[in-house]
Amino acid sequence: MENSIELRDLSKRFGGKTALDGLTMRMEGGVFGLLGRKSAGKSTLLRILATLLRADAGEALVCGVPVKRAGAVRAVTGYLPEDFSIYGNMRMREAMDYLGALSGLDTRTRQARTAQLLERVGLEGEMDARVRKLSGGMLRRLGVAQALMHDPCVLLMDEPTAGLAPEERGCLRGLLAETAVDRLVVLASETVDDVAAICERVAILECGRLRYLGTAKELVRRAEGKVFLAELPEGALAEFKRRYQVVSVVEHGERCVARFLDPEGAPGLGRADRPGLKDAYLLCAGGGEAA
């Protein structure tokens, strides 16, 4: 069975709002980054892939299995929603056992997997801690562990680092990278740094449409010659921001240096700067070439 996801003209609407608009793409191997703003359609897509929501049109296959076959898809899929929660009075080992039972695992397997996975996510010393007392980082790590409980081929991670401190964010990125050695991990995030750190291939969604599909390196290459630095006098920044998309500003006394984007690549001022993935993402999501 190939660890992959394939979308064919997938669409979803909520009343008069289009959440997904004819998505066609393939995700396979390692950590796949799904970038987009909050309204881009990322969570809707993951919920469809997790069989928690039905598409209005098109087809989605997980490991070659149509999502209409919910039981078969859930058997090969692990899911961490952005708002992951579980009964707060449960101890951590009890929560894992409960979720393992829901996945149909027998008692011996649940016990073994609980110990193994809590150790893998660095929570082996907290098995008896109440869920309600966990920090945000610990709760997200528990979420990753529960998603792995039945040893799925595909992991769907919705904003897994949301609200975490920088050190917790780094640890979780490393955990996801390790997990992706033998499975497909789909990392949906609006945080470019998460995707830049561990994803080789990326898709960008904007208002439910696919704006880009390819490698992170190729996306950055497309941004070359479109990122600039300009030194501005005090008081000129507000007007400059009305003309250009400013990414960052560094102040130097009465002057400042603005880092900005120009899709045309010819602003007539400043000097060119080397682009990063965030620059490339903003250029693409802001209305560059579609995929």
SULTAHU-V734119 format. One record per pair of residues at least 12 apart in sequence whose C-alpha atoms are under 8 Angstrom apart, sorted by the first residue. I is the first residue (numbers start at 1). GAP is how many residues later the second one is. Records with the same first field share a line. If there is no record, write none. Layout:
I->GAP + GAP
This chain:
1->62 + 63
2->61 + 62
3->25 + 26 + 59 + 60 + 150 + 151 + 180 + 181
4->22 + 23 + 24 + 25 + 58 + 59 + 60 + 150 + 180
5->21 + 22 + 23 + 55 + 56 + 57 + 58 + 59
6->18 + 19 + 20 + 21 + 54 + 55 + 56 + 58
7->16 + 17 + 18 + 19 + 51 + 52 + 53 + 54
8->14 + 15 + 16 + 17 + 50 + 51 + 52
9->12 + 13 + 14 + 15 + 48 + 49 + 50
10->12 + 13 + 14 + 45 + 46 + 47 + 48 + 49 + 50
11->12 + 44 + 45 + 46 + 47
12->42 + 43 + 44 + 45
13->43
18->189 + 190
19->20 + 21 + 22 + 25 + 188 + 189
20->21 + 24 + 25 + 187 + 188 + 189
21->187 + 188
22->36 + 187
23->185 + 186 + 187
24->186
25->188
28->156
29->151 + 154 + 155 + 156
30->147 + 150 + 151 + 152 + 153 + 154 + 155 + 169
31->145 + 146 + 149 + 153 + 154 + 155 + 156 + 167 + 168 + 169 + 170
32->152 + 153 + 154 + 155 + 167 + 168 + 169 + 170 + 171
33->153 + 154 + 155 + 156 + 162 + 166 + 167 + 168 + 169 + 170
34->152 + 153 + 154 + 155 + 161 + 168 + 169 + 170 + 171
35->153 + 154 + 155 + 156 + 157 + 160 + 167 + 168 + 169 + 170
36->153 + 154 + 168 + 169 + 170 + 249
37->153 + 168 + 169
38->152
39->167 + 168 + 169
40->165 + 166 + 167 + 168 + 169
41->164 + 165 + 166 + 167
42->116 + 146 + 147 + 163 + 166
43->115 + 145
46->110 + 112
48->19
49->12 + 13 + 18
50->17 + 23 + 24 + 27 + 28 + 29 + 106
51->16 + 17 + 19 + 22 + 23
62->92
63->13 + 90 + 91
75->28 + 75 + 77
76->75 + 76 + 77 + 78
77->75 + 76 + 77 + 78 + 79
78->68 + 69 + 70 + 72 + 73 + 74 + 75 + 76 + 77 + 78
79->68 + 76 + 77 + 78
80->63 + 64 + 67 + 75 + 76 + 77 + 78 + 80
81->76 + 77 + 78 + 79
82->75 + 76 + 77 + 78 + 80
84->56 + 59
86->45
87->44 + 45
88->42 + 43 + 44 + 45
89->41 + 42 + 43
90->40 + 41
91->36 + 37 + 38 + 39 + 40
92->34 + 35 + 36 + 37 + 38 + 39 + 50
93->21 + 34 + 35
96->14 + 18 + 50 + 53
97->13 + 14 + 17
99->47 + 50
100->46 + 49 + 50
103->47
105->45
110->39
113->36
114->35
117->28 + 31 + 32
118->24 + 27
121->20 + 21 + 23 + 24 + 54
122->19
123->15 + 18 + 19
136->27 + 28
137->27 + 28 + 31 + 32
140->20 + 21
141->31
152->31
153->29 + 30 + 31
154->29 + 30 + 31 + 32
155->28 + 29 + 30 + 31
156->29 + 30 + 31 + 32
157->28 + 29 + 30 + 31
158->29 + 30 + 31
159->28 + 29 + 30 + 31
160->12 + 27 + 28 + 29
161->33
173->21 + 24 + 25
174->24
177->21
192->85 + 86 + 89
193->85
196->20 + 81
199->17
200->15 + 16 + 17
201->12 + 13 + 14 + 15
202->12 + 13 + 14
204->77 + 80 + 81
205->80
206->79
210->80 + 81
211->73 + 74 + 77 + 78 + 79 + 80
212->72 + 77 + 78 + 79
213->78
216->61
219->58 + 61 + 62
220->55 + 56 + 57 + 59 + 60
221->54
222->58
223->52 + 56 + 57 + 60
224->50 + 51
225->40 + 47 + 48 + 49
226->35 + 36 + 37 + 38 + 39 + 40 + 46 + 49
227->32 + 33 + 34 + 35 + 38 + 45 + 46 + 47 + 48 + 52
228->31 + 32 + 33 + 34 + 42 + 43 + 44 + 45
229->28 + 29 + 30 + 31 + 41 + 42 + 43 + 44
230->27 + 28 + 29 + 30 + 39 + 40 + 41
231->24 + 25 + 26 + 27 + 39
232->23 + 24 + 25 + 26
233->21 + 22 + 23
234->20 + 21 + 22
244->16 + 17 + 18
245->15 + 16 + 17
246->12 + 13 + 14 + 15
247->12 + 13 + 14 + 32
248->12
261->18 + 22
263->20 + 25
